[in-house]
Amino acid sequence: MANSATTTARMTQAGLNLIGQALSIYDADLRLAVCNRMYATMFDLPDHLTRPGVSFAETIRHLIERGEYGPATDVDRMVADRVAQARTFEPHYLERTRPNGQVIAVEGSPLPEGGWVTVYTDITAIKTQERLLRARSEVLSDQLLARHEELGQANRKLAAANTALEEAGREATEMAARIRLTTEMLPAHIARLDRDRRYTFSNRRLGSVMPGTRSDIIGLRMDEALCPITYRTIEPHLTRALGGEASLFEVTHEPSARRIRISFTPELNDAGEVLGIYALSVDVTEESQARAALSQAAGRQVAAQLTSGMAHDFANLLTVILGLGDRLRGMDLAPEARAAVDAIALAATRGGALIDQISNLSGPRDLRPRAVDLRALWSELATLGGASLPGHIALDTRVHGLDDPVLLDPDALRDAILNLILNARDAIGPTPGTITLIARPHRDSWLEIEVRDTGPGFSPQALARGAEPFFTEKGEDGTGLGLSMVYDVVKLTGGRTRLSNVPGLPPRGGVTACTAGARVVLRLPLRRPPPGLDPTLILLVEDAEHIREAVRDRLLAAGHTVLEAGSVAEARAMLDIDGIGLVLSDIMLRSRETGLDLAQEARTLGLPVALMTSLPTDAPLYREATALWPVLRKPFSVEKLSAVLQ
């Protein structure tokens, strides 16, 4: 490769030396990059002034001192003036008569990277002919000759300017191509619309932001490029933008269920009139999912603060009632009185179950996502749900296109779906029917779960108020917390729940379709689990021997090697053992030092740390631990440990 470059350089220099004009190229620092033999010959320059790297100022000083530019009264000033003029890098043309009578045409053009190229042409013969023409002509006036000379000089200046303009045009074309390439690589759609709502520019990314939409939209109106539902949502903002009002808003692209953030910026002229609109569209689906989950968590925390005190006192009262009921059962009571005591105990027990449901609804629920095989989970739900169904109701479970594990909390999802199955069972009643449970991906962004039944469907009140806590249509047999809990779990993940009725066949002779059952659709973010924890040496610290043995057996079954310690002091003595890949410690240990103290020491040695605990989430030690390290709630699986560490 080096020999090829050297050969090319030699051939280029040989070609330049054959040109009958002198040529020099100076870089942005005004140092000689290249020149040809005619350049040295024309100005009779010594060898050291024709070598690459020599400064323009050094060459000019040599020519001035030699009298090339006339008498040199102040050499330094003359050199400084010509260097300053050269640094403007502007195209120029001039004709100069040298002290030896030679007339040189000097044509300079700036280079895109800085510096300039200059061509020197010997026009002595041309000037001699012009003088002969002036001397011998008796018919041509001095004015005509002067005009001829001016036109010649003007043409040469124009040629130099055209060269510069052509170079600028090439630069502008290349810049426009780079800008278009850059915009087409952005993960957003950038466009311009005129006052007729027609696209005049697009970076051809609309199809990636709104899947299923065509990307070649230049010349189309917005209502022609977008689906009708999406356009109806956007149209009011577009109208305001055409009135001069900038806007930033979010919409849901119904065909793909993606959340899109759109900004409209009016393009105004000097008079303040709207010429068009610049539009920027970005897919913010994951951001909106996270935002919804955060908002739901904040709402749950407020609800927990409002209800926790009352629930605590109510639980104390129920405890007293149940204690007194047990005492009464030990007495010799009449059958009627014993039946009354049993009814009181049953009511108190049901009240305790209601408190648990309120806690799950409003308390700070800790989602524990892990890798889940949906087909195995659906098989488990078929077993659990089928056991609670009477013989005349069938449960049909299906999974479409979800062969790989997904990341979700199976316990929360199982509770939610079992609630829906029991609700569907109650809706079907004594008549034969079917409950269908389906899982499928939606647009590669969502996991869609559908539970439908062949019952009478939702009433208008249930469709409007189904998500409200304590709303029920089961009378005194319903708590109104089942469907609300389902909403709560789904929102906590950043998903959404939809209630609807399944349209059935119209009655004979009718024109309106009747209801053929209820449908609940849960849409959860579809996420893939991270890779599992590679087998490693784990230092397990737990003071309860039976718990330590259970955790150790799980870690060994997963392929890990385990060192065991029952205290901080015992674990501290093992921290310098080579090869420890993880320190897994309980937070509360039966000693003055806690697992947090051990974790701090392990961190100073560069060892990864994870903590485990049964402490409540509002305990000070729990809050302190979660701010610094991964924390697992007992009991936990090895898969959950891997997910937390990832």
C-alpha positions as CSV (number, residue, x, y, z in Angstrom):
1,M,0.0,0.0,0.0
2,A,2.9,2.4,0.8
3,N,4.7,1.6,-2.5
4,S,1.4,2.4,-4.4
5,A,1.0,5.7,-2.6
6,T,4.7,6.6,-3.4
7,T,4.2,5.8,-7.0
8,T,1.1,7.9,-7.3
9,A,2.8,10.8,-5.7
10,R,5.7,10.6,-8.1
11,M,3.4,10.4,-11.1
12,T,1.4,13.4,-9.9
13,Q,4.6,15.4,-9.4
14,A,5.9,14.4,-12.9
15,G,2.6,15.5,-14.4
16,L,2.7,18.9,-12.6
17,N,6.2,19.4,-13.9
18,L,5.0,19.1,-17.5
19,I,2.5,21.9,-17.2
20,G,3.7,25.1,-18.9
21,Q,2.3,27.3,-16.1
22,A,3.7,27.7,-12.6
23,L,1.7,26.3,-9.7
24,S,1.8,26.4,-6.0
25,I,-0.5,25.1,-3.2
26,Y,-0.3,26.4,0.3
27,D,-2.2,24.9,3.2
28,A,-4.3,26.7,5.9
29,D,-1.1,27.5,7.9
30,L,0.4,29.2,4.8
31,R,3.0,26.5,4.3
32,L,3.9,25.1,0.9
33,A,2.2,21.8,0.2
34,V,3.3,21.2,-3.4
35,C,4.7,23.2,-6.4
36,N,6.0,22.3,-9.9
37,R,9.3,22.9,-11.6
38,M,8.0,25.9,-13.6
39,Y,7.3,27.7,-10.2
40,A,11.0,27.5,-9.3
41,T,12.1,28.4,-12.8
42,M,9.7,31.4,-13.3
43,F,10.8,33.1,-10.1
44,D,14.3,31.7,-10.0
45,L,13.8,30.3,-6.5
46,P,16.5,28.5,-4.5
47,D,15.8,24.8,-3.7
48,H,15.0,25.3,0.0
49,L,12.0,27.6,-1.0
50,T,10.4,24.9,-3.1
51,R,10.4,22.2,-0.5
52,P,7.1,21.2,1.2
53,G,6.6,22.9,4.6
54,V,8.4,26.2,3.8
55,S,6.4,29.2,4.9
56,F,4.8,31.7,2.6
57,A,6.3,34.5,4.6
58,E,9.8,33.2,4.0
59,T,9.2,33.0,0.2
60,I,7.7,36.5,0.1
61,R,10.6,37.9,2.1
62,H,13.1,36.4,-0.4
63,L,11.2,38.0,-3.4
64,I,10.8,41.4,-1.7
65,E,14.5,41.6,-0.7
66,R,15.4,40.7,-4.3
67,G,13.4,43.6,-5.6
68,E,10.5,41.6,-7.1
69,Y,8.0,44.1,-5.8
70,G,10.0,47.2,-6.4
71,P,12.0,49.2,-3.9
72,A,11.8,47.7,-0.4
73,T,11.7,50.6,2.1
74,D,10.2,48.5,4.9
75,V,10.6,44.7,4.3
76,D,8.9,43.5,7.5
77,R,5.8,45.7,6.9
78,M,5.6,44.5,3.2
79,V,5.9,40.9,4.3
80,A,3.2,41.3,7.0
81,D,0.8,43.0,4.5
82,R,1.1,40.3,1.9
83,V,0.7,37.5,4.5
84,A,-2.4,39.2,6.0
85,Q,-3.8,39.5,2.4
86,A,-3.1,35.8,1.8
87,R,-4.9,34.8,5.0
88,T,-8.2,36.1,3.7
89,F,-8.3,33.1,1.3
90,E,-10.4,34.9,-1.2
91,P,-10.4,34.2,-5.0
92,H,-8.3,36.8,-6.9
93,Y,-6.9,37.6,-10.2
94,L,-4.2,40.2,-11.0
95,E,-1.5,40.9,-13.5
96,R,2.0,41.9,-12.4
97,T,5.0,43.1,-14.3
98,R,8.3,41.8,-12.9
99,P,11.5,43.9,-12.8
100,N,12.8,41.9,-15.8
101,G,9.8,43.0,-17.9
102,Q,8.0,39.7,-17.7
103,V,4.2,40.0,-17.2
104,I,2.7,37.4,-15.0
105,A,-1.1,36.7,-14.6
106,V,-1.7,35.5,-11.1
107,E,-5.0,33.5,-10.4
108,G,-5.7,32.3,-6.9
109,S,-8.5,30.1,-5.6
110,P,-9.2,29.1,-2.0
111,L,-9.4,25.4,-1.0
112,P,-12.3,23.9,1.1
113,E,-10.0,22.8,3.9
114,G,-8.2,26.2,4.0
115,G,-5.2,27.5,2.1
116,W,-5.3,28.1,-1.6
117,V,-3.9,27.1,-5.0
118,T,-2.3,29.7,-7.3
119,V,-1.6,29.4,-11.0
120,Y,1.0,31.8,-12.6
121,T,0.8,32.3,-16.4
122,D,3.4,34.2,-18.5
123,I,1.3,36.6,-20.6
124,T,4.3,38.7,-21.8
125,A,3.7,37.8,-25.4
126,I,0.0,38.7,-25.2
127,K,0.8,42.0,-23.6
128,T,3.4,42.7,-26.4
129,Q,0.8,42.0,-29.0
130,E,-1.6,44.4,-27.3
131,R,1.1,47.1,-27.3
132,L,1.9,46.5,-31.0
133,L,-1.8,46.6,-31.8
134,R,-2.1,49.9,-29.9
135,A,1.0,51.4,-31.7
136,R,0.1,50.3,-35.2
137,S,-3.6,50.7,-35.3
138,E,-4.9,53.9,-36.8
139,V,-8.5,53.0,-36.8
140,L,-9.0,51.6,-33.3
141,S,-9.3,54.2,-30.7
142,D,-7.5,54.2,-27.4
143,Q,-10.9,53.8,-25.7
144,L,-11.6,50.6,-27.6
145,L,-8.2,49.1,-26.7
146,A,-8.6,50.0,-23.1
147,R,-12.1,48.5,-23.1
148,H,-10.7,45.3,-24.7
149,E,-8.1,45.1,-21.9
150,E,-10.7,45.6,-19.2
151,L,-12.9,42.9,-20.7
152,G,-10.0,40.5,-20.8
153,Q,-9.1,41.1,-17.2
154,A,-12.8,41.0,-16.2
155,N,-13.2,37.6,-17.9
156,R,-10.2,36.2,-16.2
157,K,-11.6,37.4,-12.8
158,L,-15.0,36.0,-13.6
159,A,-13.4,32.6,-14.4
160,A,-11.7,32.6,-11.0
161,A,-15.0,33.5,-9.3
162,N,-16.8,30.8,-11.2
163,T,-14.3,28.2,-10.1
164,A,-14.9,29.2,-6.5
165,L,-18.7,29.1,-6.9
166,E,-18.5,25.6,-8.5
167,E,-16.4,24.4,-5.5
168,A,-18.9,26.0,-3.1
169,G,-21.8,24.3,-5.0
170,R,-20.1,20.9,-4.7
171,E,-19.6,21.5,-0.9
172,A,-23.3,22.5,-0.5
173,T,-24.4,19.4,-2.4
174,E,-22.2,17.1,-0.2
175,M,-23.4,18.9,2.9
176,A,-27.1,18.4,1.9
177,A,-26.4,14.7,1.3
178,R,-24.7,14.3,4.7
179,I,-27.6,16.1,6.4
180,R,-30.2,13.8,4.7
181,L,-28.2,10.7,5.6
182,T,-27.9,11.9,9.2
183,T,-31.6,12.6,9.6
184,E,-32.5,9.2,8.1
185,M,-30.4,7.5,10.8
186,L,-32.2,9.3,13.6
187,P,-34.7,7.2,15.6
188,A,-37.4,9.8,15.0
189,H,-39.5,11.1,12.1
190,I,-38.7,14.6,11.0
191,A,-40.9,16.3,8.4
192,R,-42.2,19.6,7.1
193,L,-45.8,20.3,6.0
194,D,-47.1,23.3,4.0
195,R,-50.2,25.2,4.7
196,D,-52.3,22.6,2.7
197,R,-51.1,20.0,5.3
198,R,-49.0,18.4,2.5
199,Y,-45.6,16.9,3.3
200,T,-42.8,18.7,1.5
201,F,-39.9,17.0,3.4
202,S,-39.5,13.7,5.3
203,N,-36.5,11.8,6.5
204,R,-38.4,8.6,5.6
205,R,-38.6,7.3,9.2
206,L,-42.4,7.5,9.6
207,G,-42.8,3.8,9.1
208,S,-40.3,3.0,11.8
209,V,-42.0,5.3,14.3
210,M,-45.6,4.3,13.4
211,P,-45.3,0.6,12.1
212,G,-47.5,-0.1,9.2
213,T,-47.4,3.5,7.9
214,R,-45.7,4.1,4.5
215,S,-42.4,6.1,4.6
216,D,-42.5,7.7,1.1
217,I,-45.0,10.4,2.0
218,I,-43.6,13.5,0.2
219,G,-46.5,15.1,-1.7
220,L,-49.2,13.4,0.4
221,R,-51.5,15.2,2.8
222,M,-51.2,14.1,6.5
223,D,-54.7,12.6,6.4
224,E,-53.6,10.5,3.5
225,A,-50.4,9.3,5.1
226,L,-51.7,8.4,8.6
227,C,-54.5,6.1,9.7
228,P,-57.8,7.8,10.3
229,I,-57.9,7.3,14.1
230,T,-54.4,8.7,14.5
231,Y,-55.1,11.7,12.3
232,R,-58.3,12.5,14.1
233,T,-56.3,12.7,17.4
234,I,-53.5,14.8,15.8
235,E,-55.7,17.2,13.7
236,P,-56.7,19.7,16.5
237,H,-53.0,20.2,17.3
238,L,-52.2,20.6,13.6
239,T,-54.9,23.2,13.2
240,R,-53.5,25.2,16.1
241,A,-50.0,25.0,14.7
242,L,-51.2,26.3,11.4
243,G,-52.5,29.2,13.4
244,G,-49.0,29.9,14.7
245,E,-49.2,28.0,18.0
246,A,-46.4,25.5,18.7
247,S,-47.5,22.3,20.5
248,L,-46.1,19.2,22.2
249,F,-48.3,16.2,22.9
250,E,-48.6,12.4,22.9
251,V,-50.9,10.1,21.1
252,T,-51.4,6.4,20.9
253,H,-50.9,4.9,17.4
254,E,-53.8,2.5,17.5
255,P,-52.6,0.0,14.8
256,S,-49.4,-0.7,16.7
257,A,-50.4,0.4,20.2
258,R,-47.2,2.5,20.4
259,R,-47.1,5.8,22.3
260,I,-45.8,8.6,20.1
261,R,-44.6,12.1,21.2
262,I,-45.2,14.7,18.6
263,S,-44.1,18.4,18.4
264,F,-45.3,21.0,15.9
265,T,-43.2,24.1,15.3
266,P,-44.7,26.8,12.9
267,E,-42.4,28.2,10.2
268,L,-42.9,32.0,10.1
269,N,-41.8,34.7,7.7
270,D,-40.7,38.2,8.6
271,A,-44.3,39.4,8.7
272,G,-45.2,36.6,11.2
273,E,-47.3,34.6,8.6
274,V,-47.2,30.8,8.9
275,L,-45.5,29.3,5.8
276,G,-45.6,25.7,7.0
277,I,-45.0,23.4,10.0
278,Y,-42.0,21.4,11.2
279,A,-43.0,18.1,12.8
280,L,-40.9,15.8,15.0
281,S,-42.4,12.4,16.0
282,V,-40.6,10.0,18.5
283,D,-41.6,6.6,19.8
284,V,-41.8,6.9,23.7
285,T,-43.6,3.6,24.4
286,E,-41.1,2.3,26.9
287,E,-40.9,5.8,28.6
288,S,-44.7,6.0,28.9
289,Q,-44.8,2.5,30.4
290,A,-42.2,3.4,33.0
291,R,-44.0,6.7,33.7
292,A,-47.3,4.9,34.2
293,A,-45.7,2.4,36.5
294,L,-44.1,5.2,38.5
295,S,-47.4,7.1,38.8
296,Q,-49.3,4.0,39.9
297,A,-46.6,3.3,42.5
298,A,-46.9,6.9,43.8
299,G,-50.7,6.6,44.0
300,R,-50.5,3.3,45.8
301,Q,-48.1,4.8,48.4
302,V,-50.6,7.7,49.1
303,A,-53.4,5.1,49.4
304,A,-51.4,3.0,51.8
305,Q,-50.7,6.0,54.0
306,L,-54.4,6.8,54.2
307,T,-55.6,3.3,54.9
308,S,-52.7,1.7,56.9
309,G,-53.7,3.3,60.2
310,M,-57.4,2.4,59.9
311,A,-56.6,-1.1,58.8
312,H,-54.2,-1.6,61.7
313,D,-56.9,-0.5,64.3
314,F,-59.6,-2.6,62.5
315,A,-57.3,-5.7,62.6
316,N,-56.8,-5.2,66.3
317,L,-60.6,-5.1,66.9
318,L,-61.1,-8.2,64.8
319,T,-58.4,-9.9,66.9
320,V,-60.3,-9.1,70.1
321,I,-63.6,-10.4,68.5
322,L,-62.0,-13.6,67.4
323,G,-60.4,-14.1,70.9
324,L,-63.7,-13.6,72.6
325,G,-65.3,-16.0,70.1
326,D,-62.8,-18.7,71.0
327,R,-63.5,-18.1,74.7
328,L,-67.3,-18.4,74.2
329,R,-66.8,-21.6,72.3
330,G,-65.2,-23.1,75.4
331,M,-68.4,-22.4,77.4
332,D,-71.5,-24.6,77.7
333,L,-73.8,-22.8,75.3
334,A,-77.2,-23.5,73.9
335,P,-77.2,-24.6,70.3
336,E,-78.7,-21.3,69.2
337,A,-76.0,-19.3,71.0
338,R,-73.2,-21.5,69.6
339,A,-74.6,-20.9,66.1
340,A,-74.5,-17.2,66.8
341,V,-70.9,-17.4,68.0
342,D,-69.9,-19.3,64.9
343,A,-71.5,-16.7,62.7
344,I,-69.6,-13.9,64.6
345,A,-66.3,-15.8,64.1
346,L,-67.1,-16.3,60.4
347,A,-67.8,-12.6,59.9
348,A,-64.6,-11.6,61.7
349,T,-62.5,-14.0,59.6
350,R,-64.0,-12.6,56.5
351,G,-63.2,-9.1,57.7
352,G,-59.6,-10.2,58.1
353,A,-59.5,-11.4,54.5
354,L,-60.9,-8.1,53.4
355,I,-58.1,-6.2,55.2
356,D,-55.5,-8.4,53.4
357,Q,-57.1,-7.5,50.1
358,I,-57.0,-3.8,51.0
359,S,-53.4,-4.1,51.9
360,N,-52.6,-5.8,48.5
361,L,-54.6,-3.1,46.7
362,S,-53.1,0.0,48.4
363,G,-49.9,-1.1,50.0
364,P,-46.5,-0.8,48.5
365,R,-46.5,-4.0,46.5
366,D,-43.1,-5.3,45.5
367,L,-43.2,-6.7,42.0
368,R,-40.7,-9.5,41.5
369,P,-40.2,-10.1,37.8
370,R,-38.3,-13.1,36.6
371,A,-38.0,-15.4,33.6
372,V,-41.3,-17.2,33.1
373,D,-42.3,-19.9,30.6
374,L,-45.9,-18.8,29.8
375,R,-46.9,-22.3,28.6
376,A,-45.9,-23.7,31.9
377,L,-47.7,-20.9,33.7
378,W,-50.8,-21.5,31.6
379,S,-50.7,-25.2,32.4
380,E,-50.6,-24.3,36.1
381,L,-53.5,-21.9,35.7
382,A,-55.5,-24.6,34.0
383,T,-54.9,-26.9,37.0
384,L,-55.7,-24.2,39.7
385,G,-58.6,-22.6,37.8
386,G,-60.1,-25.8,36.7
387,A,-60.2,-27.1,40.2
388,S,-62.4,-24.1,41.2
389,L,-64.9,-24.6,38.3
390,P,-68.0,-26.7,38.3
391,G,-68.3,-29.5,35.8
392,H,-70.5,-27.6,33.4
393,I,-67.9,-24.9,32.8
394,A,-64.9,-25.7,30.7
395,L,-61.5,-23.8,30.8
396,D,-59.7,-23.4,27.4
397,T,-56.1,-22.2,27.6
398,R,-54.0,-21.1,24.6
399,V,-50.6,-19.6,24.0
400,H,-49.6,-18.2,20.6
401,G,-46.1,-17.3,19.5
402,L,-44.5,-17.1,22.9
403,D,-42.1,-20.0,23.0
404,D,-39.2,-18.1,24.7
405,P,-39.4,-17.0,28.4
406,V,-40.7,-13.5,29.2
407,L,-39.9,-11.2,32.1
408,L,-42.8,-10.7,34.5
409,D,-44.0,-11.4,38.0
410,P,-45.8,-14.8,37.8
411,D,-47.3,-14.6,41.3
412,A,-49.0,-11.2,40.6
413,L,-50.2,-12.3,37.2
414,R,-51.4,-15.7,38.5
415,D,-53.5,-13.9,41.2
416,A,-54.9,-11.5,38.7
417,I,-56.0,-14.2,36.2
418,L,-57.4,-16.4,38.9
419,N,-59.6,-13.4,39.9
420,L,-60.8,-13.1,36.4
421,I,-61.5,-16.8,36.1
422,L,-63.6,-16.8,39.3
423,N,-65.5,-13.7,38.1
424,A,-66.2,-15.4,34.8
425,R,-67.4,-18.5,36.7
426,D,-69.8,-16.4,38.7
427,A,-71.1,-14.6,35.6
428,I,-71.8,-17.9,33.7
429,G,-73.8,-19.3,36.6
430,P,-75.6,-22.6,36.4
431,T,-75.7,-22.8,32.6
432,P,-73.1,-24.6,30.6
433,G,-70.3,-22.4,29.4
434,T,-66.6,-21.9,28.5
435,I,-63.9,-19.6,29.9
436,T,-61.1,-19.0,27.4
437,L,-57.6,-17.8,28.4
438,I,-55.3,-16.6,25.6
439,A,-51.7,-15.2,25.6
440,R,-50.2,-13.7,22.5
441,P,-47.6,-11.0,21.5
442,H,-48.9,-7.7,20.1
443,R,-46.6,-5.7,17.8
444,D,-43.5,-7.1,19.5
445,S,-44.0,-4.5,22.2
446,W,-46.8,-5.9,24.4
447,L,-47.9,-9.2,25.9
448,E,-51.6,-9.4,25.4
449,I,-53.7,-11.7,27.7
450,E,-57.4,-12.2,27.0
451,V,-59.9,-13.8,29.3
452,R,-63.4,-14.2,27.9
453,D,-66.5,-16.1,28.9
454,T,-69.8,-17.1,27.5
455,G,-71.8,-15.4,30.2
456,P,-74.2,-12.5,29.8
457,G,-71.4,-9.9,29.5
458,F,-70.7,-6.7,31.5
459,S,-73.4,-4.3,32.4
460,P,-73.0,-0.6,31.3
461,Q,-72.2,0.2,35.0
462,A,-69.5,-2.5,35.2
463,L,-67.9,-1.3,31.9
464,A,-67.8,2.3,33.3
465,R,-66.9,1.6,36.9
466,G,-65.2,-1.9,36.9
467,A,-61.8,-0.5,38.0
468,E,-63.2,1.3,41.1
469,P,-62.4,-0.4,44.5
470,F,-65.5,-1.8,46.3
471,F,-67.7,-1.6,43.1
472,T,-69.6,-4.9,42.8
473,E,-72.7,-6.3,41.3
474,K,-72.7,-9.5,43.4
475,G,-74.5,-8.0,46.3
476,E,-73.3,-8.9,49.8
477,D,-71.3,-11.8,48.4
478,G,-68.8,-9.5,46.6
479,T,-66.1,-7.3,47.9
480,G,-65.5,-5.2,44.8
481,L,-61.7,-5.7,45.1
482,G,-61.1,-8.5,42.6
483,L,-61.2,-6.6,39.3
484,S,-59.7,-3.5,41.0
485,M,-56.7,-5.7,42.0
486,V,-56.3,-6.8,38.4
487,Y,-56.3,-3.2,37.3
488,D,-53.8,-2.4,40.0
489,V,-51.3,-5.1,39.1
490,V,-51.4,-4.3,35.3
491,K,-50.9,-0.6,35.9
492,L,-48.0,-1.2,38.2
493,T,-46.1,-2.9,35.3
494,G,-46.9,0.0,33.0
495,G,-49.7,-1.8,31.1
496,R,-53.4,-1.3,30.7
497,T,-56.7,-3.2,31.1
498,R,-59.7,-3.1,28.8
499,L,-63.2,-4.4,29.5
500,S,-65.6,-5.1,26.7
501,N,-68.4,-7.5,25.6
502,V,-68.1,-10.1,22.9
503,P,-70.7,-9.4,20.2
504,G,-72.9,-12.4,19.4
505,L,-75.4,-13.2,16.7
506,P,-78.5,-11.0,16.5
507,P,-81.8,-12.5,17.8
508,R,-84.0,-14.0,15.2
509,G,-85.6,-11.2,13.2
510,G,-83.5,-8.5,14.9
511,V,-81.0,-6.1,13.5
512,T,-78.8,-5.5,16.6
513,A,-76.2,-8.0,17.8
514,C,-76.7,-9.4,21.3
515,T,-74.0,-10.0,23.8
516,A,-72.1,-13.4,23.8
517,G,-70.0,-12.9,26.9
518,A,-67.5,-10.6,28.6
519,R,-63.9,-10.0,27.5
520,V,-61.0,-8.6,29.7
521,V,-57.8,-7.8,27.8
522,L,-54.6,-7.2,29.8
523,R,-51.8,-5.6,27.9
524,L,-48.4,-5.8,29.6
525,P,-45.0,-4.7,28.4
526,L,-43.3,-7.6,26.5
527,R,-39.8,-7.8,27.9
528,R,-37.2,-10.6,27.5
529,P,-35.3,-11.8,30.7
530,P,-31.6,-11.0,31.1
531,P,-29.1,-13.9,31.0
532,G,-28.7,-15.9,34.1
533,L,-25.9,-15.7,36.7
534,D,-23.0,-17.7,35.5
535,P,-21.8,-20.5,38.0
536,T,-19.5,-18.9,40.6
537,L,-18.2,-19.2,44.1
538,I,-20.8,-17.6,46.5
539,L,-20.1,-16.7,50.2
540,L,-23.5,-17.3,51.9
541,V,-24.0,-15.5,55.2
542,E,-27.1,-16.5,57.3
543,D,-27.4,-17.0,61.0
544,A,-30.5,-19.3,60.9
545,E,-29.1,-22.7,60.0
546,H,-32.3,-24.1,58.4
547,I,-32.7,-21.1,56.2
548,R,-29.0,-21.2,55.2
549,E,-29.3,-24.9,54.3
550,A,-32.4,-24.2,52.1
551,V,-30.6,-21.3,50.2
552,R,-27.4,-23.4,49.9
553,D,-29.3,-26.3,48.3
554,R,-30.9,-24.0,45.7
555,L,-27.5,-22.4,44.9
556,L,-25.8,-25.8,44.5
557,A,-28.6,-27.1,42.3
558,A,-28.0,-24.1,40.0
559,G,-24.3,-25.1,39.6
560,H,-22.8,-22.6,42.1
561,T,-20.1,-23.4,44.7
562,V,-21.0,-22.2,48.2
563,L,-19.0,-21.1,51.2
564,E,-21.1,-20.8,54.4
565,A,-20.9,-18.4,57.4
566,G,-23.2,-17.8,60.3
567,S,-22.0,-14.4,61.4
568,V,-20.2,-11.3,60.2
569,A,-17.0,-12.2,62.0
570,E,-17.0,-15.7,60.5
571,A,-17.6,-14.3,57.0
572,R,-15.0,-11.6,57.4
573,A,-12.3,-14.2,57.8
574,M,-13.3,-15.7,54.4
575,L,-13.4,-12.5,52.3
576,D,-9.8,-12.9,51.2
577,I,-10.4,-16.3,49.7
578,D,-9.5,-16.2,46.0
579,G,-12.3,-16.7,43.5
580,I,-15.3,-15.4,45.4
581,G,-17.8,-14.1,42.8
582,L,-20.6,-13.0,45.1
583,V,-21.3,-12.2,48.8
584,L,-24.9,-13.1,49.6
585,S,-25.8,-12.0,53.2
586,D,-28.9,-11.6,55.3
587,I,-29.4,-8.1,56.6
588,M,-30.4,-8.9,60.2
589,L,-27.9,-11.2,61.9
590,R,-27.8,-12.1,65.6
591,S,-24.9,-9.8,66.4
592,R,-24.1,-6.1,66.9
593,E,-23.0,-6.0,63.2
594,T,-25.4,-6.4,60.3
595,G,-25.2,-7.6,56.8
596,L,-24.8,-3.9,55.8
597,D,-21.5,-3.8,57.7
598,L,-20.2,-6.9,55.9
599,A,-21.4,-5.5,52.5
600,Q,-19.4,-2.3,53.1
601,E,-16.2,-4.3,53.8
602,A,-16.8,-6.6,50.7
603,R,-17.3,-3.5,48.5
604,T,-13.9,-2.1,49.6
605,L,-12.3,-5.4,48.4
606,G,-14.1,-5.1,45.0
607,L,-16.5,-8.1,45.7
608,P,-20.1,-8.0,44.3
609,V,-22.7,-8.0,47.0
610,A,-26.4,-9.0,47.2
611,L,-28.5,-8.8,50.4
612,M,-31.6,-10.9,51.4
613,T,-34.2,-10.1,54.1
614,S,-37.7,-10.6,55.6
615,L,-37.8,-7.1,57.0
616,P,-40.9,-5.0,56.0
617,T,-40.3,-2.5,53.2
618,D,-40.7,0.5,55.5
619,A,-38.0,-0.7,57.9
620,P,-35.0,1.7,58.1
621,L,-32.4,-1.0,57.5
622,Y,-34.4,-2.2,54.4
623,R,-34.5,1.3,53.0
624,E,-30.8,1.9,53.6
625,A,-29.9,-1.4,52.0
626,T,-32.0,-0.9,48.8
627,A,-30.3,2.4,48.3
628,L,-26.9,0.8,48.0
629,W,-27.2,-2.9,47.0
630,P,-29.6,-5.4,45.3
631,V,-32.0,-6.7,47.9
632,L,-34.1,-9.9,47.6
633,R,-37.2,-10.6,49.6
634,K,-37.3,-14.1,51.2
635,P,-38.2,-16.6,49.9
636,F,-36.5,-16.2,46.5
637,S,-35.5,-18.4,43.6
638,V,-32.1,-18.6,41.9
639,E,-33.7,-17.1,38.8
640,K,-34.9,-14.1,40.9
641,L,-31.3,-13.7,42.3
642,S,-30.0,-13.6,38.7
643,A,-32.6,-11.1,37.6
644,V,-31.8,-8.8,40.6
645,L,-28.1,-8.9,39.9
646,Q,-28.6,-8.2,36.2
